[in-house]
Amino acid sequence: MQDKDFLMIPGPTPVPESVLLALAKHPIGHRSKEFSKIFSSVNEKLKAVAKTQNDVFIYTASGTGAMEAAISNTINAGDKVLSLVIGVFGQRFADIAKLYGADLEIIKAEMGKAIDPKDLEAKLAADTERKIKAVTLTHSETSTGTANNLKALIPLIKEHGALVMVDAVTSLGCMELNTDELGIDVLVSGSQKGFMVPPGLSFIFVSDKAMAAKAVCKQPGYYFCWNQAKKALADNTTPWTPNVSLVIALNVALDMMMAEGIDQITARHKRLRDILRTGIKALNLKLLTEDETASAAITAIYPPKNIAVAAIRAAFKNDWNIVVANGQKELLDKIFRMGHLGFVSERDILTGLTALEAVLIKLGHKCDAGAAIKAYQEILKESELCPA
Ligand SMILES: Cc1ncc(COP(=O)(O)O)c(C=O)c1O
């Protein structure tokens, strides 16, 4: 059916109507008082979402642009960088560091597993001369639906003294993350995920320590230069023409987020994840990631034996107008991924589960019809929403 598609991919995500309507308006000048007022409000709200006093710079670029800026503003050729890799996006951070000439070391986990803090501890302890300048890590690894335990990993990096650079593209605005409490030096995220806005903006939150690294960084860089961004920030604007319409739309989305409350948003994502995972298990499917390390934004699922990922995705799309994602790189055609981040409610998850069950039964999988929804009823019985 036309216009009926529902995105259950890990971004872009569904966009609320009020945000879409904001996008329909004429752009305004980015050097106007009107824009500066909106920009300043957006900055304050972004900082509230990330729980930080650090400056935030907004780029008209997708998340990868902010990842590149994290490296290009801080890492000189020859600097040692340690990258924690649990999937495609952790590897991307490592690849960018390498491209800028970093002396790169990697700790890599098996797909579907998070970094073991003991491995990080050992690696940092071996760096007796404190040569590692920065550690890059992914909070929610979108390619596997696995989340690293920031509370266990970051204190180890702080103890060592390296810069902490976190990719929070699919975790900020979805999962618990307190930038200042954890002491994150560089945090990157993007508009098309938990922020419920179309793709095109990315955010980078920068600590004083990261700014000090910028001061001695010799890498060339113009568009993404933090000094330029900081100077413009003093006038509540950006150094170059931003995507004004997206900034205005983001302001509307952030107002929605403030009204719901950040802690309530992360609680909602957790609950949606748990409902989805419980339903999937009730349908006799295997998940890639254990419950303890599951991202609250994306769930990666193995198809039943003898049923192709392509067939599942096609049935979702053709029968239900629901778009689910394939695996990426080494997990291509081995898993499918359902996104549940941003503008997503319990109704959407139940629709997704109902569709999943119908798709599987149609394709010959053996499971009890109604099992996923029955599992949901059990969750309801145990929750405050529906006391027995
Ligand atoms: C965890 C993670 N990091 C980085 C990126 C890259 O962001 P973008 O595609 O917006 O450049 C993505 C995109 O999905 C992501 O999920």
The ligand as an ORCA input file, in Angstrom:
! r2SCAN-3c Opt
* xyz 0 1
  C      26.799      2.800     15.540
  C      26.907      3.598     14.285
  N      27.982      4.372     14.120
  C      28.138      5.120     13.016
  C      27.194      5.110     12.015
  C      27.421      5.924     10.812
  O      26.477      6.899     10.724
  P      25.989      7.482      9.314
  O      25.477      6.349      8.510
  O      24.963      8.451      9.775
  O      27.173      8.127      8.706
  C      26.057      4.324     12.148
  C      25.028      4.287     11.091
  O      24.136      3.501     11.088
  C      25.902      3.561     13.319
  O      24.823      2.815     13.497
*
